[in-house]
Amino acid sequence: MKIFRRYSARKREKAMHFVENRINYFNKFYNFEINRIVIKNQSSRWGSCSSRKNLNFNYKIIYLRPALADYLIVHELCHLGELNHSKRFWDLVRKTIPDFVEINKELRRTPIKLI
C-alpha cells in the first residue's frame, strides 16, 4: 500500500523549522559555516551538500523517526568538513552519532517514495 503525501508550503516550512533546529543543535559540536539550507521535494535523495556550503534536505525528513532524521542532518552537516566519505568524514559523524552504521543501514532501507 502506497501512502501519497502532497508537498505543500506548510510541510516545507515545518521541515525547515525542524532541520534548522537540529542543525543549530548539532553544529554546536562542529562549528561549520553554512551558506544556505534548502528544503526540496525529491524522489531519490534524502539530502545533499554542495561545495558552496549549501545543505539540501527532502521535506519528507519530517516523517522519519528522530534517530534517522538526526543521522541524515549530521551526515550532510559533516560534508561541510569533508566533501567525501573518507575515514575523516565518518570520524566526524561518529562524534555525535556513535551508532551511525546501524542507522545508516536502516535509512538505506527506507524508500523515499513510500513515505
Order of alpha helices (4+ residues) and beta strands (2+ residues): alpha-beta-beta-beta-alpha-alpha-alpha
